[in-house]
């Protein structure tokens, strides 16, 4: 296929299935989607290096220990710990209530 030409091909059902099954992995095999510099194990280092190389060196280390509330406040300017009704009181996370459990 040169010059982005689309070509049509007629296949028998058996040949189509054979070609299709070439893409199915055997039992207990796992497809590796990202490898090299995009692998999860080295993604953080690679992103910092890429930003430094293109001149976008951000001080990402400052934000590593940031809580969710701090991150939302920094990015949006909204304090999600404020009470949505009075905008004065603070909402503090104490525990997760599971649905269907009686608390009384």
N, C-alpha and C positions, 0 to 999 in steps of 0.2 A: 504494500500500500504506500505509494508515494504521492506527494502533493495533496495529502488529506483526501484521497479518493475513497468513497465507500464502495465496497464490492459485495455482491450477494453470492452466497454459497448454499448449495442444496446438499443436505446430509441425510443419510438414513437415520432412523430412530436409534438404532444401536450405536452408530458412530457419534451421534449427538450425546447420548448418555455416557459413552466412553470418555469423550472429551470433557463433559461436565464433571464426571467423577474424578478426573485428574486433579481437580481443585479441592476435593474433600479430603481432609486429613484423616489418617488412621486413628483408631481408638487410642486414647491417652496421649495424643500429640496435641500441642498447643501452638496456635499461630502467633508469631512474634510480629507485632504491628510496628513497633518503633525500636530501632537499634541505632548504634552509633551515637552521635551527639544528642539525639532526641530520646535516648533510653532514659527511663525513670531514674535510674541510679545516678546519672550524671547530668540530669536536666537542669538542676539549679545552678551548678557551676557553669554549664554551657551558656545559659541565658545571661548570666552576669558577664561572661567573657564576650559574648556577642554584642551586648549593650555597650561594653567598654570599647570594642573594636569599631562600632559605628558611631561612637561619640555620644552615646546616651547613658553614660555611667551614672546610674541612680544609686543612691545610698539605700539599697534594699535591706542591708543588715539592720538598719534602724527599725524596720517594720517586722522583723522576724518574731519578736516576742509580743507583738501587738494582740490585744484581745479583739473579739469580733466587734464589741461596742466601740472600741477605739478606732478600729479600721473604718467602720461605717461613719463615725464622726469626722474622721480625716477626709474620706472620699466624698461624702455628701453634705457635710456640715450639719447633719441632723443628729441630735442626741436621742438614741432609741431607749435610753434608760428613763427618760422623762415620762410622767404619766400622760397618756394621750388625751385625757379629759381636762385636767387642771393645769398641765404644763409646769407644775411646780414640784410635786412629789416625785420620788424616785421609785422605779420598778426594779426589784431585786429578784434574781432567779434563786429559788430555794430548792425545788425538787420538781421532777417530771411526774405529772399525773397521768396514769395510763387510763384509757377509756374502758368503761365497764367495771371499774373497781369502785366499791362503795367506800367512801371515806368517813362515814358516820359510825 
